[in-house]
Amino acid sequence: MPTHEPDRRDTGPSLERILGLIAPGMLDVVVAPRGTGVPVADVVLHDPGEEREEREERDEREEQVEREGDAWAAASGLILLAVGVEVASPEAVDVLRGADRAGAAAVVMRRGGRGPRAALVEAAERGRTALLTRRPGQGWTELLGQLRTALAHSAAAGAATGSAGPDGVGGLRLGDLPGLANTVADLVGGAITIEDPQSRVLAYSRMDHEPDPMRRLTILGQEVPRWRVDELRESGFFQALWSTDDVVRRPADDRSAERLAIAVRHGSEVLGSIWAAADGRPLAEGAAAALRTAARAAVPHLSHHRTWGRAAARAREGAVHALLRGAPHAAQSAHDAGIAADRPYAVMVAEVYENGAPSTAVPGATAGQRVLDVLALQAAAYRPGCVTARAGRRLYVLVPAGDGEADPARTLLATARAVPRGAVFAGVGPVAADLSGLPASREAAELVVRVLRERAAGLPAAETGSAVVSAAAAFTEVVADTSVLQVLDRVEPLWKTLSGPVHAMVEHDRVHGSQYGDSVAAYLDAFGDTGTAARHLNVHPNTLRYRLGRARELFGVDLADPAVRLLADIGLRFAARRARGASSR
């Protein structure tokens, strides 16, 4: 295979530099006819989507090959991600040759289980385009993000030639957004916030003076207040900001000092924005020029944050879930999750619903997620060492416990109960002395949540105002209830195979809409006090006595028999569970 030692004097992005910056193991170099020192101009998708490719390739393979001339236009110096093309597929050679004719630096294909065919390797060795494969388990979206981040960083590094540069914003560690904010603050003579396109704060500069009210609200909330976002949108400020490469000015008003803002772009993609606010003194004369320079320098940092920040967060969540499942290699998972392996932890589980009965409510894709966002933020700020992971409508929190501390999450539970814009059922399991106890603590916390959910589902609408009421408890507060749930879970399969008086009564109620079961349940809950049970049912005591007598006559449910009372209690709990839909968990 021909080799080429790259010219170390080159300062532009090269395939070698880019491969050195992405996560190890994402790509394998199969053939590089010109070596890996070839220059790279951009990273693009050759095909719009793997799913579409897989649906159409069987019927349109030949037609697609005929159309390749247009697809390869202006591909010189590009890394082409051949989404949907596997190295062992028949079209792989044609895709490689098309990329080679267009002067592409490299083409990436799925590796698959069989690896590249000999014909593909031979074609690559005779051409000029490097053939790379994407390993199984790596997504195209994540790969594209990492390659583009690496490209942006390579370009910035080349332009700066490894020094801070005349602009004063080079030389930062990749992804060091707080360092970037402080550097830009020194240049513009003001306070800096770096935000993502959704106006969430990614970093802010140190505060040498008391911030104005708007900056204080933004930093404390880690995002621009919603009313301010609406105001900026309605006034056309955001439209101006996102549609220009230049600095946009917002004059001072009674709530905030003068602001200068600029969008940070990578090509046509907006990565975020940099905001400069007067910090106790007017902004420097060259503040606008400094912001323009900062926006260019921020591209690799924001790209890195966008790609690696998400990947790191997913990895941390995966490690937390592994610990909660009791998966092997707990010490490594603890390291990846960022927790101390020798420290005791309790597991808190919070389950979020929008208004509505828990048996039918479906967490909103937006409202529910916002509640989880708030809970996760509060958990992170609760005490050092708290880590979180999500799973659907649930948030799992590992809360570190001090020496001898039996209830480390008490205050956090109260906070969860008070979260607005939704209902939260939160439970905490016992403190686990070491990592091996985390799965048991999780199971206990999940049982607490089930208890709270079933309690809420069983409350009359008059008591809840037709909305879910948030509730929170520690495992020690509901031990009896959780034990009953566990017993019922184990007995339920056997119960379904049996028949008898209680089964007959429950089935009659289901088919005919009668209320014998409700009457028996109320009588049992009232310890046989007919007056209390009748008031609960809102009927006359004589009506209740009549129903109980008919239950005995029709089905043989004789509540004077202790065995029948036990079976009635069990069977009616199952009936209530099915009626509420609470058996789905």
Buried (B, 14 or more C-beta within 10 A) or exposed (E): EEEEEBEEEEBBBBBBBBBEBBBEEBBBBBBBBBBBBBBBBBBBBBBEEBEEBEEBBEEEEEEBBEEBEEBBEEBEBBBBBBBBBBBBBEBBBBBBBBBBBBBBBBBBBBBBEEBBBEEBBEBBBEBBBBBBBBEEEBEBEBBBBBBBBBBBBBBBBBBBEEEEBEBBBBBBEBBBBBBBBBBBBBBBBBBBBBBBBEBBBBBBBEBEEEBBEBBEBBBEEEBBBEEBBEEBEEEEBBEBBEEEEEBBBBEEEEEBBBBBBBBBBBEEEBBBBBBBBBBBEEBBEEBBBBBBBBBBBBBBBBBBBBBBBEBBEEEBBBBBBBBBEBBEEBEEBBEBBBBEBEBBBBBBBBBBBBBEBBBEBEBBEEBBBBBBBBBBBBBBEBBEBBBBBBEEBBBBBBBBBEEEBEBBBBEBBEBBBEBEEBBBBBBBBBBBEEBEBBBBBBBBBBBBBBBBBBBBBBEEEEEBEEBBBBBBBBBEBBBEBBEBBEEBEEBBEEBEEEEEBBBBBBBBBEEEEBBBBBBBBBBBBBEEBBEBBBBBBEBEBEEBBEBBEBBBEBBBBBBEBEEBBEBBBBBBBBBBBEBBEBBEE
